[in-house]
């Protein structure tokens, strides 16, 4: 009888230790998982979150890789009707001969590389298309619906936030011009 009680006491002690270890592990996971997140929303005039996404060749790309250029950052999905609708307008604005120093970075949220590649091929997309399979980049920008567009200047500051569809090519051209780097005066 005493042996049985002693074994139960040992099991109970081990369970407490295992439970405490589990709680510590859970707390550590929650703290480290959120250490790169901020509760502050993306704001005009503030630095753009430096997201890392993946290009269609599988290479990591950071938004800061585009520092020195204006960026039209567009979050989209091939299943999203307004996203598909605005792609020809984004393409036409991107191919404008008179807008220099501005890149369109289209970040697909949550779709497979095969689906994205097929979309690029069907629509002959000429600008940079990236993948965000886990949605981390979209979360960093607090994207609640697609499409969502952010204009970022050459210094990495958010200049405009446009939720929803970009409805005409001239609008997109004007947005791109708004973040076009200004030529620096010579010495």
DRENSE-980178 format. One line per field, with one value per residue (C-alpha): residue number from 1; residue in three letters; y, z negated, x negated. Coordinates in steps of 0.001 Angstrom, whole numbers, plus 500000, padded with zeros to 6 digits. Layout:
N
num <- [NUM / ...] .
residuo <- [ALA / ...] .
yy <- [Y / ...] .
zz <- [Z / ...] .
xx <- [X / ...] .
END
This chain:
187
num <- [1 / 2 / 3 / 4 / 5 / 6 / 7 / 8 / 9 / 10 / 11 / 12 / 13 / 14 / 15 / 16 / 17 / 18 / 19 / 20 / 21 / 22 / 23 / 24 / 25 / 26 / 27 / 28 / 29 / 30 / 31 / 32 / 33 / 34 / 35 / 36 / 37 / 38 / 39 / 40 / 41 / 42 / 43 / 44 / 45 / 46 / 47 / 48 / 49 / 50 / 51 / 52 / 53 / 54 / 55 / 56 / 57 / 58 / 59 / 60 / 61 / 62 / 63 / 64 / 65 / 66 / 67 / 68 / 69 / 70 / 71 / 72 / 73 / 74 / 75 / 76 / 77 / 78 / 79 / 80 / 81 / 82 / 83 / 84 / 85 / 86 / 87 / 88 / 89 / 90 / 91 / 92 / 93 / 94 / 95 / 96 / 97 / 98 / 99 / 100 / 101 / 102 / 103 / 104 / 105 / 106 / 107 / 108 / 109 / 110 / 111 / 112 / 113 / 114 / 115 / 116 / 117 / 118 / 119 / 120 / 121 / 122 / 123 / 124 / 125 / 126 / 127 / 128 / 129 / 130 / 131 / 132 / 133 / 134 / 135 / 136 / 137 / 138 / 139 / 140 / 141 / 142 / 143 / 144 / 145 / 146 / 147 / 148 / 149 / 150 / 151 / 152 / 153 / 154 / 155 / 156 / 157 / 158 / 159 / 160 / 161 / 162 / 163 / 164 / 165 / 166 / 167 / 168 / 169 / 170 / 171 / 172 / 173 / 174 / 175 / 176 / 177 / 178 / 179 / 180 / 181 / 182 / 183 / 184 / 185 / 186 / 187] .
residuo <- [UNK / UNK / UNK / UNK / UNK / UNK / UNK / UNK / UNK / UNK / UNK / UNK / UNK / UNK / UNK / UNK / UNK / UNK / UNK / UNK / UNK / UNK / UNK / UNK / UNK / UNK / UNK / UNK / UNK / UNK / UNK / UNK / UNK / UNK / UNK / UNK / UNK / UNK / UNK / UNK / UNK / UNK / UNK / UNK / UNK / UNK / UNK / UNK / UNK / UNK / UNK / UNK / UNK / UNK / UNK / UNK / UNK / UNK / UNK / UNK / UNK / UNK / UNK / UNK / UNK / UNK / UNK / UNK / UNK / UNK / UNK / UNK / UNK / UNK / UNK / UNK / UNK / UNK / UNK / UNK / UNK / UNK / UNK / UNK / UNK / UNK / UNK / UNK / UNK / UNK / UNK / UNK / UNK / UNK / UNK / UNK / UNK / UNK / UNK / UNK / UNK / UNK / UNK / UNK / UNK / UNK / UNK / UNK / UNK / UNK / UNK / UNK / UNK / UNK / UNK / UNK / UNK / UNK / UNK / UNK / UNK / UNK / UNK / UNK / UNK / UNK / UNK / UNK / UNK / UNK / UNK / UNK / UNK / UNK / UNK / UNK / UNK / UNK / UNK / UNK / UNK / UNK / UNK / UNK / UNK / UNK / UNK / UNK / UNK / UNK / UNK / UNK / UNK / UNK / UNK / UNK / UNK / UNK / UNK / UNK / UNK / UNK / UNK / UNK / UNK / UNK / UNK / UNK / UNK / UNK / UNK / UNK / UNK / UNK / UNK / UNK / UNK / UNK / UNK / UNK / UNK / UNK / UNK / UNK / UNK / UNK / UNK] .
yy <- [500000 / 502434 / 501609 / 502411 / 505797 / 506598 / 505764 / 507940 / 510766 / 510438 / 510423 / 513494 / 515301 / 514385 / 515610 / 518954 / 519333 / 518379 / 520811 / 523624 / 522883 / 522928 / 526307 / 527759 / 526429 / 527879 / 531286 / 531285 / 530407 / 533204 / 535784 / 534831 / 534459 / 538025 / 539719 / 541007 / 542139 / 545501 / 546579 / 549809 / 549963 / 550977 / 554752 / 557342 / 559164 / 556291 / 553713 / 550838 / 547425 / 545666 / 542472 / 539468 / 537571 / 535071 / 535730 / 533256 / 531735 / 530881 / 533612 / 535734 / 539421 / 542193 / 545425 / 547253 / 545772 / 548448 / 551360 / 554277 / 553511 / 554215 / 551122 / 550409 / 547429 / 545518 / 542562 / 540348 / 536880 / 535192 / 534246 / 537916 / 539448 / 543081 / 541958 / 540279 / 543295 / 545768 / 543699 / 544972 / 548548 / 547875 / 546355 / 549377 / 551842 / 549822 / 549783 / 553596 / 554961 / 558153 / 556759 / 555836 / 554714 / 553120 / 549396 / 547510 / 544676 / 542434 / 540121 / 537144 / 536106 / 532416 / 530736 / 528067 / 528920 / 526928 / 528939 / 532199 / 531164 / 530225 / 533619 / 535445 / 533473 / 534008 / 537744 / 538406 / 540232 / 542214 / 543470 / 541769 / 539117 / 537666 / 534981 / 535292 / 531753 / 532135 / 535653 / 537084 / 540028 / 540823 / 540635 / 543048 / 545552 / 544777 / 543820 / 542982 / 542534 / 542222 / 544058 / 546452 / 548889 / 550824 / 553566 / 553717 / 556404 / 555969 / 556567 / 553704 / 555834 / 554997 / 557802 / 556402 / 553443 / 552408 / 549591 / 548057 / 548074 / 550624 / 551620 / 553254 / 553397 / 557169 / 556783 / 554177 / 556359 / 559297 / 557100 / 555888 / 559456 / 560432 / 558148 / 558675 / 559616 / 563186 / 563739 / 564942 / 568205 / 567745 / 569140] .
zz <- [500000 / 499063 / 502309 / 504313 / 502573 / 503106 / 506831 / 507190 / 505395 / 507762 / 510780 / 509455 / 508978 / 512501 / 513875 / 512100 / 513484 / 516989 / 516722 / 515552 / 518369 / 520873 / 519563 / 519816 / 523354 / 524331 / 522843 / 524638 / 527942 / 527598 / 526719 / 529530 / 532123 / 531488 / 531046 / 534649 / 534612 / 533471 / 532337 / 534248 / 537595 / 540748 / 540974 / 543657 / 542965 / 540907 / 542015 / 544022 / 542359 / 543870 / 544939 / 546419 / 549199 / 551822 / 555537 / 558197 / 558267 / 554567 / 553403 / 550368 / 551080 / 548511 / 549078 / 548037 / 551162 / 553055 / 550925 / 553184 / 555446 / 555072 / 554537 / 555270 / 552954 / 553929 / 551998 / 554189 / 554909 / 558182 / 556684 / 555904 / 558706 / 558039 / 557902 / 561302 / 562661 / 561674 / 563048 / 566660 / 565323 / 563120 / 566152 / 568369 / 565729 / 565137 / 568844 / 569072 / 570589 / 568526 / 564971 / 563777 / 560410 / 559247 / 558940 / 558628 / 556134 / 556249 / 553238 / 553661 / 550356 / 549581 / 552996 / 554353 / 556575 / 559421 / 559261 / 559205 / 562111 / 564202 / 563452 / 564427 / 567683 / 568598 / 567891 / 569068 / 565841 / 566342 / 562785 / 559652 / 558255 / 554840 / 552669 / 549106 / 548520 / 544756 / 544888 / 542629 / 544954 / 545269 / 541474 / 541044 / 543165 / 541385 / 544673 / 543973 / 547552 / 551057 / 553011 / 550788 / 552063 / 550232 / 551800 / 550335 / 551203 / 551872 / 548178 / 547133 / 545773 / 546395 / 548478 / 549212 / 548300 / 550729 / 549669 / 552555 / 556315 / 558280 / 560843 / 563701 / 565247 / 564804 / 561071 / 560840 / 562869 / 560532 / 557504 / 558980 / 559793 / 556168 / 554976 / 557929 / 556617 / 557346 / 559182 / 556847 / 557799 / 559070 / 557322] .
xx <- [500000 / 497222 / 495419 / 498554 / 498948 / 495266 / 495512 / 498636 / 496827 / 493869 / 496177 / 497967 / 494636 / 493514 / 496844 / 496385 / 492867 / 494019 / 496936 / 494658 / 492201 / 495059 / 496282 / 492757 / 492398 / 495781 / 494916 / 491539 / 493209 / 495763 / 493102 / 490725 / 493483 / 494626 / 491272 / 491212 / 494811 / 495987 / 499382 / 498986 / 500772 / 498941 / 499200 / 498561 / 495302 / 493863 / 491271 / 492732 / 492394 / 489377 / 491083 / 489327 / 491081 / 489947 / 489523 / 490620 / 487115 / 487374 / 484977 / 485780 / 486419 / 486734 / 488595 / 485413 / 483744 / 485714 / 484429 / 483579 / 486554 / 490238 / 492377 / 496019 / 496566 / 499701 / 501138 / 503334 / 504730 / 505694 / 509101 / 509837 / 511953 / 510885 / 507224 / 507496 / 509384 / 506643 / 503713 / 503968 / 503994 / 500960 / 499225 / 500029 / 498808 / 495639 / 494845 / 495121 / 491942 / 491939 / 492015 / 488537 / 487254 / 490523 / 491075 / 494336 / 493981 / 497052 / 497218 / 499521 / 501022 / 501438 / 501385 / 499071 / 496122 / 497725 / 500952 / 498996 / 496735 / 499779 / 501357 / 498136 / 497969 / 501641 / 501523 / 497929 / 497093 / 493844 / 493301 / 491968 / 494310 / 493542 / 495104 / 496336 / 497644 / 498056 / 499506 / 496765 / 496055 / 499768 / 500080 / 497156 / 499100 / 502384 / 504030 / 507679 / 508877 / 507485 / 506339 / 504430 / 501812 / 499112 / 496991 / 493492 / 490957 / 487231 / 486463 / 488750 / 491608 / 495265 / 496786 / 500265 / 502446 / 505169 / 507514 / 509416 / 509118 / 507101 / 509706 / 507815 / 504368 / 503999 / 504692 / 501922 / 499524 / 500217 / 499595 / 496317 / 495263 / 495972 / 493142 / 490816 / 487345 / 486399 / 483107 / 480399 / 478709 / 475182 / 472077] .
END
